Amino acid sequence: MEQTEIRKVRASIHQQCGNRVKIQQDLGRNKVDIQEGIIQQAYPSVFTVLIDDEFEQNPPQLLSFTYTDVITKDIRMQLC
């Protein structure tokens, strides 16, 4: 994994701060979790996404992911 690849992903996510995204997270053994949220902050090593279920009574969650999660496709992100 090259540093230039991580820099590109970091810059792309930093530009998308405040936008709504759909996150597909690979949980292993053919299990996938799909959630929608808003990218809150982009830090040097991680970025955070605020998940707020409008239809369920769950409280908002703040999830953090690393940029290598995106590169290794442990998570997939799509703008909504």
Backbone as JSON Lines, residues from 0, in Angstrom:
{"i":0,"aa":"M","n":[0.86,-1.17,0.0],"ca":[0.0,0.0,0.0],"c":[0.91,1.24,0.0]}
{"i":1,"aa":"E","n":[0.67,2.11,-0.93],"ca":[1.52,3.28,-1.08],"c":[0.94,4.48,-0.35]}
{"i":2,"aa":"Q","n":[1.83,5.36,0.07],"ca":[1.41,6.58,0.76],"c":[0.6,7.49,-0.17]}
{"i":3,"aa":"T","n":[0.93,7.48,-1.46],"ca":[0.19,8.34,-2.39],"c":[-1.27,7.9,-2.5]}
{"i":4,"aa":"E","n":[-1.5,6.59,-2.42],"ca":[-2.86,6.06,-2.46],"c":[-3.65,6.53,-1.23]}
{"i":5,"aa":"I","n":[-3.02,6.46,-0.07],"ca":[-3.67,6.91,1.16],"c":[-3.94,8.4,1.11]}
{"i":6,"aa":"R","n":[-3.01,9.18,0.58],"ca":[-3.21,10.63,0.46],"c":[-4.38,10.96,-0.45]}
{"i":7,"aa":"K","n":[-4.53,10.22,-1.54],"ca":[-5.65,10.46,-2.47],"c":[-6.98,10.17,-1.8]}
{"i":8,"aa":"V","n":[-7.06,9.06,-1.07],"ca":[-8.3,8.7,-0.37],"c":[-8.59,9.73,0.71]}
{"i":9,"aa":"R","n":[-7.58,10.13,1.47],"ca":[-7.76,11.12,2.53],"c":[-8.26,12.44,1.96]}
{"i":10,"aa":"A","n":[-7.68,12.89,0.85],"ca":[-8.11,14.15,0.22],"c":[-9.54,14.05,-0.3]}
{"i":11,"aa":"S","n":[-9.88,12.91,-0.89],"ca":[-11.23,12.72,-1.41],"c":[-12.27,12.75,-0.29]}
{"i":12,"aa":"I","n":[-11.98,12.08,0.81],"ca":[-12.92,12.04,1.93],"c":[-13.0,13.41,2.6]}
{"i":13,"aa":"H","n":[-11.88,14.1,2.69],"ca":[-11.87,15.44,3.29],"c":[-12.76,16.39,2.5]}
{"i":14,"aa":"Q","n":[-12.78,16.27,1.18],"ca":[-13.63,17.1,0.33],"c":[-15.11,16.78,0.53]}
{"i":15,"aa":"Q","n":[-15.41,15.55,0.92],"ca":[-16.8,15.12,1.07],"c":[-17.36,15.33,2.47]}
{"i":16,"aa":"C","n":[-16.62,15.97,3.36],"ca":[-17.1,16.22,4.72],"c":[-18.43,16.98,4.66]}
{"i":17,"aa":"G","n":[-19.4,16.53,5.44],"ca":[-20.71,17.15,5.46],"c":[-21.7,16.54,4.5]}
{"i":18,"aa":"N","n":[-21.25,15.66,3.61],"ca":[-22.13,15.01,2.64],"c":[-22.67,13.69,3.18]}
{"i":19,"aa":"R","n":[-23.85,13.32,2.7],"ca":[-24.48,12.05,3.09],"c":[-23.9,10.93,2.24]}
{"i":20,"aa":"V","n":[-23.55,9.81,2.9],"ca":[-22.99,8.66,2.21],"c":[-23.7,7.39,2.66]}
{"i":21,"aa":"K","n":[-23.66,6.4,1.79],"ca":[-24.13,5.06,2.13],"c":[-22.88,4.21,2.32]}
{"i":22,"aa":"I","n":[-22.78,3.54,3.47],"ca":[-21.6,2.74,3.8],"c":[-22.0,1.27,3.83]}
{"i":23,"aa":"Q","n":[-21.27,0.48,3.06],"ca":[-21.46,-0.97,3.06],"c":[-20.23,-1.55,3.74]}
{"i":24,"aa":"Q","n":[-20.43,-2.14,4.92],"ca":[-19.32,-2.63,5.73],"c":[-19.31,-4.15,5.68]}
{"i":25,"aa":"D","n":[-18.15,-4.72,5.32],"ca":[-17.99,-6.17,5.25],"c":[-17.69,-6.67,6.66]}
{"i":26,"aa":"L","n":[-18.58,-7.53,7.19],"ca":[-18.43,-8.05,8.54],"c":[-17.82,-9.45,8.55]}
{"i":27,"aa":"G","n":[-17.55,-10.01,7.39],"ca":[-16.97,-11.34,7.3],"c":[-18.03,-12.41,7.18]}
{"i":28,"aa":"R","n":[-17.63,-13.58,6.66],"ca":[-18.54,-14.72,6.49],"c":[-19.81,-14.33,5.74]}
{"i":29,"aa":"N","n":[-19.64,-13.61,4.66],"ca":[-20.75,-13.2,3.79],"c":[-21.79,-12.34,4.51]}
{"i":30,"aa":"K","n":[-21.38,-11.61,5.53],"ca":[-22.28,-10.7,6.24],"c":[-21.9,-9.27,5.88]}
{"i":31,"aa":"V","n":[-22.94,-8.48,5.57],"ca":[-22.73,-7.1,5.15],"c":[-23.69,-6.21,5.94]}
{"i":32,"aa":"D","n":[-23.19,-5.08,6.41],"ca":[-24.02,-4.1,7.11],"c":[-24.06,-2.83,6.26]}
{"i":33,"aa":"I","n":[-25.26,-2.37,5.93],"ca":[-25.42,-1.16,5.11],"c":[-26.09,-0.09,5.95]}
{"i":34,"aa":"Q","n":[-25.44,1.08,6.03],"ca":[-25.98,2.2,6.8],"c":[-25.77,3.5,6.03]}
{"i":35,"aa":"E","n":[-26.58,4.49,6.35],"ca":[-26.42,5.82,5.76],"c":[-26.05,6.79,6.85]}
{"i":36,"aa":"G","n":[-25.19,7.73,6.51],"ca":[-24.78,8.73,7.49],"c":[-24.11,9.91,6.82]}
{"i":37,"aa":"I","n":[-23.6,10.8,7.65],"ca":[-22.95,12.02,7.18],"c":[-21.5,12.0,7.64]}
{"i":38,"aa":"I","n":[-20.59,12.27,6.71],"ca":[-19.17,12.34,7.08],"c":[-18.98,13.58,7.93]}
{"i":39,"aa":"Q","n":[-18.53,13.39,9.17],"ca":[-18.39,14.49,10.11],"c":[-17.02,15.16,10.03]}
{"i":40,"aa":"Q","n":[-15.98,14.37,10.25],"ca":[-14.62,14.93,10.3],"c":[-13.66,13.99,9.58]}
{"i":41,"aa":"A","n":[-12.59,14.55,9.07],"ca":[-11.5,13.77,8.47],"c":[-10.23,14.13,9.23]}
{"i":42,"aa":"Y","n":[-9.7,13.17,9.95],"ca":[-8.48,13.35,10.73],"c":[-7.31,12.73,9.98]}
{"i":43,"aa":"P","n":[-6.08,12.92,10.45],"ca":[-4.93,12.36,9.71],"c":[-4.97,10.84,9.53]}
{"i":44,"aa":"S","n":[-5.5,10.09,10.5],"ca":[-5.5,8.63,10.38],"c":[-6.88,8.02,10.2]}
{"i":45,"aa":"V","n":[-7.92,8.71,10.62],"ca":[-9.28,8.17,10.56],"c":[-10.26,9.25,10.1]}
{"i":46,"aa":"F","n":[-11.48,8.82,9.77],"ca":[-12.56,9.75,9.52],"c":[-13.8,9.23,10.24]}
{"i":47,"aa":"T","n":[-14.71,10.13,10.58],"ca":[-15.89,9.76,11.35],"c":[-17.15,9.99,10.53]}
{"i":48,"aa":"V","n":[-18.13,9.11,10.77],"ca":[-19.42,9.18,10.09],"c":[-20.51,9.12,11.15]}
{"i":49,"aa":"L","n":[-21.44,10.07,11.12],"ca":[-22.56,10.1,12.05],"c":[-23.73,9.36,11.42]}
{"i":50,"aa":"I","n":[-24.14,8.26,12.06],"ca":[-25.26,7.44,11.6],"c":[-26.48,7.82,12.42]}
{"i":51,"aa":"D","n":[-27.53,8.28,11.74],"ca":[-28.76,8.67,12.43],"c":[-29.92,8.01,11.72]}
{"i":52,"aa":"D","n":[-30.5,6.97,12.35],"ca":[-31.64,6.27,11.76],"c":[-32.89,7.1,11.94]}
{"i":53,"aa":"E","n":[-33.48,7.52,10.82],"ca":[-34.71,8.32,10.88],"c":[-35.93,7.45,11.15]}
{"i":54,"aa":"F","n":[-35.89,6.2,10.72],"ca":[-37.05,5.33,10.81],"c":[-37.08,4.52,12.11]}
{"i":55,"aa":"E","n":[-35.92,4.28,12.7],"ca":[-35.85,3.49,13.92],"c":[-35.65,4.4,15.12]}
{"i":56,"aa":"Q","n":[-35.85,3.85,16.28],"ca":[-35.72,4.62,17.52],"c":[-34.31,4.54,18.1]}
{"i":57,"aa":"N","n":[-33.33,4.13,17.31],"ca":[-31.95,4.03,17.79],"c":[-31.34,5.42,17.94]}
{"i":58,"aa":"P","n":[-30.51,5.61,18.97],"ca":[-29.83,6.9,19.11],"c":[-28.74,7.04,18.03]}
{"i":59,"aa":"P","n":[-28.34,8.25,17.71],"ca":[-27.29,8.45,16.7],"c":[-25.98,7.78,17.13]}
{"i":60,"aa":"Q","n":[-25.24,7.27,16.16],"ca":[-23.96,6.62,16.41],"c":[-22.88,7.38,15.65]}
{"i":61,"aa":"L","n":[-21.7,7.47,16.25],"ca":[-20.56,8.05,15.58],"c":[-19.56,6.92,15.33]}
{"i":62,"aa":"L","n":[-19.39,6.57,14.06],"ca":[-18.48,5.49,13.68],"c":[-17.19,6.08,13.12]}
{"i":63,"aa":"S","n":[-16.09,5.4,13.36],"ca":[-14.82,5.85,12.79],"c":[-14.24,4.73,11.93]}
{"i":64,"aa":"F","n":[-13.62,5.14,10.84],"ca":[-13.01,4.22,9.9],"c":[-11.63,4.75,9.53]}
{"i":65,"aa":"T","n":[-10.74,3.85,9.14],"ca":[-9.43,4.27,8.66],"c":[-9.47,4.38,7.14]}
{"i":66,"aa":"Y","n":[-8.52,5.09,6.59],"ca":[-8.44,5.24,5.14],"c":[-8.04,3.91,4.5]}
{"i":67,"aa":"T","n":[-7.32,3.07,5.23],"ca":[-6.96,1.76,4.69],"c":[-8.18,0.85,4.59]}
{"i":68,"aa":"D","n":[-9.23,1.1,5.41],"ca":[-10.48,0.35,5.26],"c":[-11.07,0.57,3.88]}
{"i":69,"aa":"V","n":[-10.96,1.78,3.37],"ca":[-11.49,2.1,2.04],"c":[-10.62,1.45,0.97]}
{"i":70,"aa":"I","n":[-9.31,1.52,1.14],"ca":[-8.39,0.98,0.14],"c":[-8.51,-0.54,0.05]}
{"i":71,"aa":"T","n":[-8.61,-1.21,1.2],"ca":[-8.7,-2.67,1.22],"c":[-10.12,-3.17,0.99]}
{"i":72,"aa":"K","n":[-11.06,-2.25,0.82],"ca":[-12.47,-2.55,0.55],"c":[-13.14,-3.29,1.69]}
{"i":73,"aa":"D","n":[-12.71,-3.02,2.93],"ca":[-13.45,-3.5,4.09],"c":[-14.76,-2.71,4.22]}
{"i":74,"aa":"I","n":[-14.73,-1.47,3.73],"ca":[-15.96,-0.68,3.61],"c":[-16.01,-0.11,2.2]}
{"i":75,"aa":"R","n":[-17.23,0.08,1.73],"ca":[-17.44,0.72,0.43],"c":[-18.37,1.91,0.68]}
{"i":76,"aa":"M","n":[-18.03,3.03,0.09],"ca":[-18.81,4.24,0.31],"c":[-19.38,4.73,-1.01]}
{"i":77,"aa":"Q","n":[-20.61,5.25,-0.92],"ca":[-21.27,5.8,-2.1],"c":[-22.03,7.05,-1.66]}
{"i":78,"aa":"L","n":[-21.85,8.13,-2.4],"ca":[-22.56,9.36,-2.1],"c":[-24.05,9.19,-2.35]}
{"i":79,"aa":"C","n":[-24.86,9.76,-1.49],"ca":[-26.33,9.68,-1.66],"c":[-26.86,10.94,-2.3]}
